[in-house]
Amino acid sequence: LQPENDHNFMYSKTVKRLSKLQEYQQYYPSLTCVMEGKDMEDWSCCPTPWTSFQSSCYFISTVMQSWTKSQNNCSVMGADLVVINTKEEQDFITQNLKINSAYFLGLSDPKGWRHWQWVDQTPYNKNV
């Protein structure tokens, strides 16, 4: 009985993922999906031309504008300026940026008191 239960469990998870993909495709006609681990369940999808890393989607904009306008554009797309939580994430981001170009992060000091905060309210860790 165990193999049948495993099969039903995997089938159920696959159906749920396909349903989620169909939901995404209503909003994003083109998705790029990648496996992020050895397990068939470890995959994520991002709208084209976004890039997936550790189950998050990243879009590198080349539009020159202010920090506030950049954050507003991200909000319109259902996102935020990037919040870096790990060294691996920072390495991924820096590997995908053009040298000698400027980019905004989702880090700000709104009151000018050197009290940095991320746009998603994640605590700032200077060691990352």
N, CA, C and O atoms as a GROMACS GRO file, in nm:
protein
  512
    1LEU      N    1   0.080  -0.120   0.000
    1LEU     CA    2   0.000   0.000   0.000
    1LEU      C    3   0.085   0.127   0.000
    1LEU      O    4   0.039   0.231  -0.048
    2GLN      N    5   0.203   0.121   0.051
    2GLN     CA    6   0.287   0.240   0.060
    2GLN      C    7   0.316   0.302  -0.077
    2GLN      O    8   0.301   0.423  -0.092
    3PRO      N    9   0.358   0.223  -0.179
    3PRO     CA   10   0.385   0.286  -0.309
    3PRO      C   11   0.264   0.359  -0.366
    3PRO      O   12   0.278   0.465  -0.426
    4GLU      N   13   0.145   0.303  -0.348
    4GLU     CA   14   0.024   0.369  -0.396
    4GLU      C   15   0.003   0.502  -0.325
    4GLU      O   16  -0.032   0.602  -0.388
    5ASN      N   17   0.024   0.505  -0.194
    5ASN     CA   18   0.010   0.629  -0.118
    5ASN      C   19   0.112   0.732  -0.163
    5ASN      O   20   0.079   0.850  -0.178
    6ASP      N   21   0.237   0.689  -0.186
    6ASP     CA   22   0.340   0.780  -0.237
    6ASP      C   23   0.299   0.835  -0.373
    6ASP      O   24   0.316   0.954  -0.400
    7HIS      N   25   0.247   0.747  -0.458
    7HIS     CA   26   0.204   0.789  -0.591
    7HIS      C   27   0.092   0.892  -0.581
    7HIS      O   28   0.095   0.995  -0.649
    8ASN      N   29  -0.008   0.865  -0.496
    8ASN     CA   30  -0.119   0.959  -0.480
    8ASN      C   31  -0.071   1.092  -0.424
    8ASN      O   32  -0.119   1.198  -0.466
    9PHE      N   33   0.022   1.088  -0.330
    9PHE     CA   34   0.077   1.210  -0.272
    9PHE      C   35   0.148   1.293  -0.379
    9PHE      O   36   0.125   1.413  -0.390
   10MET      N   37   0.234   1.228  -0.458
   10MET     CA   38   0.306   1.298  -0.564
   10MET      C   39   0.209   1.352  -0.669
   10MET      O   40   0.226   1.464  -0.718
   11TYR      N   41   0.108   1.273  -0.703
   11TYR     CA   42   0.009   1.316  -0.801
   11TYR      C   43  -0.063   1.441  -0.750
   11TYR      O   44  -0.083   1.536  -0.825
   12SER      N   45  -0.102   1.440  -0.624
   12SER     CA   46  -0.172   1.554  -0.564
   12SER      C   47  -0.084   1.679  -0.567
   12SER      O   48  -0.132   1.788  -0.601
   13LYS      N   49   0.043   1.665  -0.532
   13LYS     CA   50   0.134   1.780  -0.534
   13LYS      C   51   0.153   1.832  -0.676
   13LYS      O   52   0.159   1.954  -0.698
   14THR      N   53   0.163   1.740  -0.773
   14THR     CA   54   0.180   1.780  -0.912
   14THR      C   55   0.058   1.856  -0.962
   14THR      O   56   0.071   1.958  -1.030
   15VAL      N   57  -0.060   1.808  -0.928
   15VAL     CA   58  -0.184   1.875  -0.969
   15VAL      C   59  -0.189   2.016  -0.910
   15VAL      O   60  -0.228   2.111  -0.978
   16LYS      N   61  -0.151   2.030  -0.783
   16LYS     CA   62  -0.150   2.161  -0.720
   16LYS      C   63  -0.052   2.256  -0.789
   16LYS      O   64  -0.083   2.373  -0.810
   17ARG      N   65   0.066   2.204  -0.824
   17ARG     CA   66   0.165   2.288  -0.893
   17ARG      C   67   0.116   2.330  -1.031
   17ARG      O   68   0.135   2.444  -1.072
   18LEU      N   69   0.055   2.237  -1.103
   18LEU     CA   70   0.003   2.270  -1.236
   18LEU      C   71  -0.108   2.374  -1.226
   18LEU      O   72  -0.118   2.463  -1.310
   19SER      N   73  -0.191   2.362  -1.125
   19SER     CA   74  -0.297   2.460  -1.104
   19SER      C   75  -0.237   2.597  -1.078
   19SER      O   76  -0.286   2.698  -1.129
   20LYS      N   77  -0.131   2.602  -0.997
   20LYS     CA   78  -0.064   2.729  -0.967
   20LYS      C   79  -0.001   2.786  -1.095
   20LYS      O   80  -0.007   2.907  -1.118
   21LEU      N   81   0.059   2.701  -1.177
   21LEU     CA   82   0.116   2.746  -1.304
   21LEU      C   83   0.010   2.806  -1.394
   21LEU      O   84   0.032   2.911  -1.455
   22GLN      N   85  -0.105   2.742  -1.403
   22GLN     CA   86  -0.213   2.795  -1.485
   22GLN      C   87  -0.259   2.931  -1.434
   22GLN      O   88  -0.291   3.020  -1.512
   23GLU      N   89  -0.262   2.946  -1.302
   23GLU     CA   90  -0.299   3.074  -1.243
   23GLU      C   91  -0.196   3.182  -1.282
   23GLU      O   92  -0.234   3.292  -1.320
   24TYR      N   93  -0.067   3.148  -1.272
   24TYR     CA   94   0.038   3.243  -1.310
   24TYR      C   95   0.026   3.283  -1.456
   24TYR      O   96   0.045   3.399  -1.492
   25GLN      N   97  -0.005   3.185  -1.542
   25GLN     CA   98  -0.008   3.214  -1.684
   25GLN      C   99  -0.122   3.307  -1.723
   25GLN      O  100  -0.119   3.365  -1.832
   26GLN      N  101  -0.220   3.324  -1.638
   26GLN     CA  102  -0.324   3.424  -1.665
   26GLN      C  103  -0.263   3.564  -1.663
   26GLN      O  104  -0.304   3.652  -1.738
   27TYR      N  105  -0.165   3.583  -1.575
   27TYR     CA  106  -0.103   3.714  -1.559
   27TYR      C  107   0.027   3.727  -1.638
   27TYR      O  108   0.062   3.836  -1.682
   28TYR      N  109   0.097   3.616  -1.656
   28TYR     CA  110   0.226   3.616  -1.725
   28TYR      C  111   0.221   3.512  -1.836
   28TYR      O  112   0.235   3.393  -1.809
   29PRO      N  113   0.201   3.556  -1.961
   29PRO     CA  114   0.186   3.459  -2.069
   29PRO      C  115   0.311   3.374  -2.094
   29PRO      O  116   0.302   3.265  -2.151
   30SER      N  117   0.428   3.423  -2.052
   30SER     CA  118   0.550   3.347  -2.074
   30SER      C  119   0.622   3.328  -1.941
   30SER      O  120   0.662   3.425  -1.876
   31LEU      N  121   0.639   3.202  -1.901
   31LEU     CA  122   0.708   3.169  -1.777
   31LEU      C  123   0.831   3.084  -1.807
   31LEU      O  124   0.830   3.003  -1.899
   32THR      N  125   0.935   3.104  -1.729
   32THR     CA  126   1.053   3.020  -1.736
   32THR      C  127   1.062   2.945  -1.603
   32THR      O  128   1.065   3.006  -1.497
   33CYS      N  129   1.065   2.813  -1.611
   33CYS     CA  130   1.070   2.731  -1.490
   33CYS      C  131   1.202   2.655  -1.484
   33CYS      O  132   1.251   2.605  -1.586
   34VAL      N  133   1.259   2.648  -1.365
   34VAL     CA  134   1.386   2.578  -1.346
   34VAL      C  135   1.378   2.489  -1.222
   34VAL      O  136   1.309   2.520  -1.126
   35MET      N  137   1.452   2.378  -1.229
   35MET     CA  138   1.467   2.294  -1.110
   35MET      C  139   1.577   2.355  -1.025
   35MET      O  140   1.681   2.394  -1.077
   36GLU      N  141   1.553   2.364  -0.896
   36GLU     CA  142   1.651   2.426  -0.807
   36GLU      C  143   1.714   2.328  -0.710
   36GLU      O  144   1.780   2.368  -0.615
   37GLY      N  145   1.694   2.203  -0.733
   37GLY     CA  146   1.752   2.100  -0.647
   37GLY      C  147   1.744   1.966  -0.716
   37GLY      O  148   1.708   1.958  -0.834
   38LYS      N  149   1.777   1.862  -0.644
   38LYS     CA  150   1.775   1.728  -0.702
   38LYS      C  151   1.636   1.666  -0.699
   38LYS      O  152   1.608   1.572  -0.773
   39ASP      N  153   1.551   1.718  -0.614
   39ASP     CA  154   1.416   1.666  -0.598
   39ASP      C  155   1.324   1.727  -0.704
   39ASP      O  156   1.332   1.847  -0.732
   40MET      N  157   1.239   1.646  -0.763
   40MET     CA  158   1.146   1.696  -0.865
   40MET      C  159   1.055   1.806  -0.812
   40MET      O  160   0.997   1.881  -0.890
   41GLU      N  161   1.043   1.816  -0.681
   41GLU     CA  162   0.955   1.917  -0.622
   41GLU      C  163   1.024   2.052  -0.608
   41GLU      O  164   0.958   2.153  -0.582
   42ASP      N  165   1.156   2.056  -0.623
   42ASP     CA  166   1.232   2.179  -0.604
   42ASP      C  167   1.247   2.255  -0.735
   42ASP      O  168   1.353   2.252  -0.797
   43TRP      N  169   1.142   2.322  -0.776
   43TRP     CA  170   1.148   2.404  -0.896
   43TRP      C  171   1.066   2.529  -0.874
   43TRP      O  172   0.976   2.533  -0.791
   44SER      N  173   1.099   2.631  -0.952
   44SER     CA  174   1.023   2.756  -0.943
   44SER      C  175   1.010   2.816  -1.082
   44SER      O  176   1.088   2.786  -1.172
   45CYS      N  177   0.912   2.901  -1.097
   45CYS     CA  178   0.885   2.966  -1.225
   45CYS      C  179   0.883   3.117  -1.207
   45CYS      O  180   0.836   3.168  -1.105
   46CYS      N  181   0.936   3.186  -1.306
   46CYS     CA  182   0.936   3.332  -1.306
   46CYS      C  183   0.888   3.380  -1.442
   46CYS      O  184   0.907   3.312  -1.543
   47PRO      N  185   0.825   3.498  -1.445
   47PRO     CA  186   0.786   3.554  -1.574
   47PRO      C  187   0.910   3.587  -1.657
   47PRO      O  188   1.011   3.631  -1.602
   48THR      N  189   0.903   3.565  -1.786
   48THR     CA  190   1.012   3.603  -1.875
   48THR      C  191   1.012   3.755  -1.886
   48THR      O  192   0.905   3.811  -1.909
   49PRO      N  193   1.123   3.826  -1.871
   49PRO     CA  194   1.263   3.787  -1.865
   49PRO      C  195   1.321   3.785  -1.723
   49PRO      O  196   1.441   3.808  -1.707
   50TRP      N  197   1.242   3.758  -1.622
   50TRP     CA  198   1.292   3.750  -1.485
   50TRP      C  199   1.379   3.624  -1.471
   50TRP      O  200   1.367   3.531  -1.550
   51THR      N  201   1.465   3.623  -1.368
   51THR     CA  202   1.554   3.511  -1.343
   51THR      C  203   1.524   3.453  -1.205
   51THR      O  204   1.501   3.528  -1.109
   52SER      N  205   1.523   3.322  -1.195
   52SER     CA  206   1.494   3.255  -1.069
   52SER      C  207   1.622   3.223  -0.994
   52SER      O  208   1.722   3.182  -1.053
   53PHE      N  209   1.617   3.241  -0.861
   53PHE     CA  210   1.726   3.199  -0.774
   53PHE      C  211   1.667   3.172  -0.636
   53PHE      O  212   1.603   3.259  -0.577
   54GLN      N  213   1.689   3.052  -0.584
   54GLN     CA  214   1.642   3.012  -0.452
   54GLN      C  215   1.494   3.049  -0.430
   54GLN      O  216   1.458   3.108  -0.328
   55SER      N  217   1.412   3.013  -0.526
   55SER     CA  218   1.267   3.031  -0.519
   55SER      C  219   1.220   3.176  -0.520
   55SER      O  220   1.106   3.204  -0.483
   56SER      N  221   1.305   3.268  -0.561
   56SER     CA  222   1.266   3.408  -0.579
   56SER      C  223   1.292   3.447  -0.724
   56SER      O  224   1.374   3.385  -0.792
   57CYS      N  225   1.222   3.549  -0.771
   57CYS     CA  226   1.239   3.598  -0.907
   57CYS      C  227   1.307   3.735  -0.904
   57CYS      O  228   1.277   3.819  -0.820
   58TYR      N  229   1.399   3.756  -0.997
   58TYR     CA  230   1.476   3.879  -1.004
   58TYR      C  231   1.465   3.940  -1.143
   58TYR      O  232   1.472   3.869  -1.243
   59PHE      N  233   1.447   4.071  -1.147
   59PHE     CA  234   1.442   4.145  -1.273
   59PHE      C  235   1.542   4.259  -1.262
   59PHE      O  236   1.533   4.342  -1.172
   60ILE      N  237   1.637   4.263  -1.353
   60ILE     CA  238   1.738   4.368  -1.351
   60ILE      C  239   1.698   4.472  -1.455
   60ILE      O  240   1.704   4.446  -1.576
   61SER      N  241   1.659   4.587  -1.407
   61SER     CA  242   1.613   4.695  -1.494
   61SER      C  243   1.731   4.780  -1.539
   61SER      O  244   1.825   4.804  -1.463
   62THR      N  245   1.724   4.826  -1.663
   62THR     CA  246   1.826   4.917  -1.716
   62THR      C  247   1.772   5.059  -1.728
   62THR      O  248   1.840   5.147  -1.782
   63VAL      N  249   1.651   5.081  -1.678
   63VAL     CA  250   1.588   5.213  -1.685
   63VAL      C  251   1.651   5.304  -1.580
   63VAL      O  252   1.660   5.268  -1.463
   64MET      N  253   1.696   5.423  -1.623
   64MET     CA  254   1.756   5.520  -1.532
   64MET      C  255   1.646   5.605  -1.470
   64MET      O  256   1.578   5.679  -1.541
   65GLN      N  257   1.629   5.596  -1.338
   65GLN     CA  258   1.530   5.677  -1.268
   65GLN      C  259   1.566   5.680  -1.120
   65GLN      O  260   1.661   5.614  -1.077
   66SER      N  261   1.491   5.755  -1.043
   66SER     CA  262   1.519   5.770  -0.900
   66SER      C  263   1.488   5.640  -0.824
   66SER      O  264   1.424   5.550  -0.876
   67TRP      N  265   1.536   5.635  -0.700
   67TRP     CA  266   1.508   5.521  -0.613
   67TRP      C  267   1.358   5.505  -0.594
   67TRP      O  268   1.304   5.395  -0.605
   68THR      N  269   1.289   5.616  -0.566
   68THR     CA  270   1.144   5.612  -0.542
   68THR      C  271   1.069   5.562  -0.664
   68THR      O  272   0.980   5.478  -0.652
   69LYS      N  273   1.104   5.614  -0.782
   69LYS     CA  274   1.036   5.567  -0.905
   69LYS      C  275   1.068   5.421  -0.932
   69LYS      O  276   0.982   5.346  -0.979
   70SER      N  277   1.190   5.380  -0.903
   70SER     CA  278   1.227   5.240  -0.922
   70SER      C  279   1.145   5.150  -0.832
   70SER      O  280   1.096   5.046  -0.876
   71GLN      N  281   1.130   5.188  -0.706
   71GLN     CA  282   1.049   5.110  -0.612
   71GLN      C  283   0.903   5.108  -0.656
   71GLN      O  284   0.836   5.005  -0.645
   72ASN      N  285   0.852   5.221  -0.704
   72ASN     CA  286   0.714   5.226  -0.754
   72ASN      C  287   0.695   5.133  -0.872
   72ASN      O  288   0.593   5.064  -0.880
   73ASN      N  289   0.791   5.130  -0.965
   73ASN     CA  290   0.782   5.038  -1.079
   73ASN      C  291   0.780   4.893  -1.032
   73ASN      O  292   0.706   4.811  -1.085
   74CYS      N  293   0.862   4.863  -0.933
   74CYS     CA  294   0.862   4.727  -0.877
   74CYS      C  295   0.725   4.694  -0.818
   74CYS      O  296   0.673   4.585  -0.839
   75SER      N  297   0.668   4.788  -0.745
   75SER     CA  298   0.536   4.766  -0.684
   75SER      C  299   0.430   4.736  -0.788
   75SER      O  300   0.345   4.650  -0.767
   76VAL      N  301   0.434   4.807  -0.901
   76VAL     CA  302   0.339   4.784  -1.009
   76VAL      C  303   0.351   4.640  -1.061
   76VAL      O  304   0.252   4.580  -1.103
   77MET      N  305   0.474   4.585  -1.057
   77MET     CA  306   0.497   4.448  -1.103
   77MET      C  307   0.476   4.346  -0.992
   77MET      O  308   0.502   4.227  -1.011
   78GLY      N  309   0.428   4.391  -0.876
   78GLY     CA  310   0.406   4.299  -0.764
   78GLY      C  311   0.534   4.260  -0.694
   78GLY      O  312   0.543   4.151  -0.637
   79ALA      N  313   0.633   4.348  -0.696
   79ALA     CA  314   0.764   4.317  -0.639
   79ALA      C  315   0.816   4.436  -0.558
   79ALA      O  316   0.746   4.536  -0.541
   80ASP      N  317   0.937   4.423  -0.510
   80ASP     CA  318   1.010   4.530  -0.441
   80ASP      C  319   1.149   4.538  -0.500
   80ASP      O  320   1.194   4.446  -0.568
   81LEU      N  321   1.217   4.649  -0.473
   81LEU     CA  322   1.360   4.651  -0.500
   81LEU      C  323   1.423   4.538  -0.421
   81LEU      O  324   1.370   4.497  -0.318
   82VAL      N  325   1.536   4.488  -0.468
   82VAL     CA  326   1.594   4.367  -0.410
   82VAL      C  327   1.631   4.384  -0.262
   82VAL      O  328   1.684   4.487  -0.220
   83VAL      N  329   1.599   4.280  -0.187
   83VAL     CA  330   1.637   4.268  -0.046
   83VAL      C  331   1.733   4.151  -0.038
   83VAL      O  332   1.698   4.039  -0.074
   84ILE      N  333   1.854   4.176   0.010
   84ILE     CA  334   1.958   4.072   0.014
   84ILE      C  335   1.964   4.015   0.155
   84ILE      O  336   1.994   4.085   0.251
   85ASN      N  337   1.936   3.884   0.165
   85ASN     CA  338   1.933   3.818   0.296
   85ASN      C  339   2.049   3.724   0.322
   85ASN      O  340   2.077   3.690   0.436
   86THR      N  341   2.117   3.680   0.215
   86THR     CA  342   2.226   3.583   0.233
   86THR      C  343   2.344   3.618   0.144
   86THR      O  344   2.330   3.693   0.047
   87LYS      N  345   2.459   3.564   0.178
   87LYS     CA  346   2.579   3.582   0.096
   87LYS      C  347   2.558   3.520  -0.041
   87LYS      O  348   2.602   3.575  -0.142
   88GLU      N  349   2.491   3.405  -0.047
   88GLU     CA  350   2.465   3.338  -0.175
   88GLU      C  351   2.378   3.426  -0.265
   88GLU      O  352   2.402   3.435  -0.386
   89GLU      N  353   2.280   3.490  -0.207
   89GLU     CA  354   2.194   3.580  -0.284
   89GLU      C  355   2.273   3.699  -0.334
   89GLU      O  356   2.258   3.740  -0.449
   90GLN      N  357   2.358   3.756  -0.249
   90GLN     CA  358   2.441   3.868  -0.291
   90GLN      C  359   2.534   3.828  -0.405
   90GLN      O  360   2.550   3.903  -0.501
   91ASP      N  361   2.594   3.711  -0.396
   91ASP     CA  362   2.682   3.662  -0.503
   91ASP      C  363   2.605   3.645  -0.633
   91ASP      O  364   2.653   3.685  -0.739
   92PHE      N  365   2.486   3.586  -0.626
   92PHE     CA  366   2.402   3.569  -0.745
   92PHE      C  367   2.373   3.704  -0.810
   92PHE      O  368   2.386   3.719  -0.932
   93ILE      N  369   2.335   3.801  -0.730
   93ILE     CA  370   2.300   3.933  -0.783
   93ILE      C  371   2.421   4.000  -0.847
   93ILE      O  372   2.411   4.050  -0.959
   94THR      N  373   2.534   4.001  -0.778
   94THR     CA  374   2.652   4.069  -0.835
   94THR      C  375   2.700   4.000  -0.962
   94THR      O  376   2.755   4.066  -1.051
   95GLN      N  377   2.682   3.870  -0.972
   95GLN     CA  378   2.721   3.799  -1.095
   95GLN      C  379   2.633   3.836  -1.214
   95GLN      O  380   2.673   3.818  -1.329
   96ASN      N  381   2.514   3.886  -1.187
   96ASN     CA  382   2.420   3.919  -1.294
   96ASN      C  383   2.413   4.067  -1.327
   96ASN      O  384   2.335   4.107  -1.413
   97LEU      N  385   2.493   4.149  -1.261
   97LEU     CA  386   2.494   4.292  -1.288
   97LEU      C  387   2.607   4.327  -1.384
   97LEU      O  388   2.709   4.259  -1.389
   98LYS      N  389   2.587   4.434  -1.460
   98LYS     CA  390   2.691   4.482  -1.550
   98LYS      C  391   2.792   4.564  -1.471
   98LYS      O  392   2.756   4.643  -1.383
   99ILE      N  393   2.918   4.544  -1.503
   99ILE     CA  394   3.025   4.621  -1.438
   99ILE      C  395   3.013   4.767  -1.480
   99ILE      O  396   2.972   4.796  -1.593
  100ASN      N  397   3.048   4.857  -1.392
  100ASN     CA  398   3.045   5.002  -1.416
  100ASN      C  399   2.904   5.055  -1.440
  100ASN      O  400   2.886   5.156  -1.509
  101SER      N  401   2.805   4.990  -1.384
  101SER     CA  402   2.667   5.038  -1.390
  101SER      C  403   2.617   5.056  -1.247
  101SER      O  404   2.668   4.992  -1.154
  102ALA      N  405   2.519   5.142  -1.230
  102ALA     CA  406   2.463   5.168  -1.097
  102ALA      C  407   2.325   5.103  -1.087
  102ALA      O  408   2.248   5.104  -1.183
  103TYR      N  409   2.295   5.049  -0.971
  103TYR     CA  410   2.168   4.984  -0.945
  103TYR      C  411   2.119   5.023  -0.807
  103TYR      O  412   2.199   5.056  -0.719
  104PHE      N  413   1.988   5.019  -0.788
  104PHE     CA  414   1.931   5.045  -0.656
  104PHE      C  415   1.901   4.914  -0.585
  104PHE      O  416   1.865   4.814  -0.648
  105LEU      N  417   1.916   4.916  -0.454
  105LEU     CA  418   1.874   4.807  -0.366
  105LEU      C  419   1.750   4.852  -0.292
  105LEU      O  420   1.716   4.971  -0.292
  106GLY      N  421   1.683   4.760  -0.230
  106GLY     CA  422   1.567   4.794  -0.149
  106GLY      C  423   1.605   4.835  -0.008
  106GLY      O  424   1.536   4.800   0.088
  107LEU      N  425   1.713   4.908   0.005
  107LEU     CA  426   1.763   4.952   0.135
  107LEU      C  427   1.757   5.104   0.139
  107LEU      O  428   1.800   5.170   0.045
  108SER      N  429   1.705   5.158   0.248
  108SER     CA  430   1.695   5.304   0.255
  108SER      C  431   1.717   5.352   0.398
  108SER      O  432   1.712   5.275   0.494
  109ASP      N  433   1.742   5.480   0.408
  109ASP     CA  434   1.758   5.550   0.536
  109ASP      C  435   1.665   5.671   0.529
  109ASP      O  436   1.712   5.784   0.513
  110PRO      N  437   1.534   5.648   0.542
  110PRO     CA  438   1.436   5.754   0.515
  110PRO      C  439   1.451   5.880   0.600
  110PRO      O  440   1.416   5.989   0.555
  111LYS      N  441   1.500   5.866   0.722
  111LYS     CA  442   1.513   5.984   0.808
  111LYS      C  443   1.654   6.042   0.809
  111LYS      O  444   1.679   6.144   0.873
  112GLY      N  445   1.746   5.977   0.738
  112GLY     CA  446   1.883   6.028   0.731
  112GLY      C  447   1.962   6.010   0.860
  112GLY      O  448   2.057   6.083   0.885
  113TRP      N  449   1.923   5.913   0.943
  113TRP     CA  450   1.990   5.890   1.071
  113TRP      C  451   2.080   5.767   1.069
  113TRP      O  452   2.124   5.720   1.174
  114ARG      N  453   2.108   5.717   0.952
  114ARG     CA  454   2.189   5.595   0.935
  114ARG      C  455   2.123   5.474   1.002
  114ARG      O  456   2.190   5.385   1.054
  115HIS      N  457   1.990   5.474   1.001
  115HIS     CA  458   1.911   5.360   1.047
  115HIS      C  459   1.856   5.292   0.922
  115HIS      O  460   1.743   5.317   0.881
  116TRP      N  461   1.937   5.207   0.862
  116TRP     CA  462   1.901   5.145   0.735
  116TRP      C  463   1.791   5.042   0.756
  116TRP      O  464   1.787   4.970   0.855
  117GLN      N  465   1.701   5.037   0.657
  117GLN     CA  466   1.594   4.938   0.661
  117GLN      C  467   1.563   4.890   0.519
  117GLN      O  468   1.572   4.967   0.423
  118TRP      N  469   1.527   4.763   0.510
  118TRP     CA  470   1.487   4.706   0.382
  118TRP      C  471   1.340   4.739   0.356
  118TRP      O  472   1.263   4.759   0.449
  119VAL      N  473   1.304   4.745   0.228
  119VAL     CA  474   1.166   4.780   0.192
  119VAL      C  475   1.063   4.679   0.243
  119VAL      O  476   0.947   4.715   0.261
  120ASP      N  477   1.104   4.555   0.265
  120ASP     CA  478   1.010   4.455   0.318
  120ASP      C  479   1.017   4.443   0.470
  120ASP      O  480   0.962   4.350   0.528
  121GLN      N  481   1.086   4.537   0.534
  121GLN     CA  482   1.102   4.543   0.680
  121GLN      C  483   1.192   4.434   0.737
  121GLN      O  484   1.198   4.417   0.859
  122THR      N  485   1.262   4.358   0.652
  122THR     CA  486   1.361   4.262   0.699
  122THR      C  487   1.472   4.340   0.770
  122THR      O  488   1.518   4.442   0.718
  123PRO      N  489   1.517   4.294   0.886
  123PRO     CA  490   1.626   4.366   0.954
  123PRO      C  491   1.753   4.370   0.869
  123PRO      O  492   1.789   4.271   0.805
  124TYR      N  493   1.818   4.484   0.869
  124TYR     CA  494   1.943   4.500   0.795
  124TYR      C  495   2.056   4.431   0.870
  124TYR      O  496   2.072   4.450   0.991
  125ASN      N  497   2.134   4.350   0.799
  125ASN     CA  498   2.249   4.280   0.856
  125ASN      C  499   2.372   4.318   0.776
  125ASN      O  500   2.389   4.272   0.664
  126LYS      N  501   2.458   4.402   0.833
  126LYS     CA  502   2.575   4.449   0.758
  126LYS      C  503   2.674   4.338   0.728
  126LYS      O  504   2.764   4.358   0.646
  127ASN      N  505   2.662   4.224   0.793
  127ASN     CA  506   2.754   4.113   0.770
  127ASN      C  507   2.721   4.032   0.645
  127ASN      O  508   2.801   3.950   0.601
  128VAL      N  509   2.604   4.054   0.588
  128VAL     CA  510   2.567   3.983   0.465
  128VAL      C  511   2.632   4.057   0.352
  128VAL      O  512   2.617   4.018   0.237
   0.00000   0.00000   0.00000
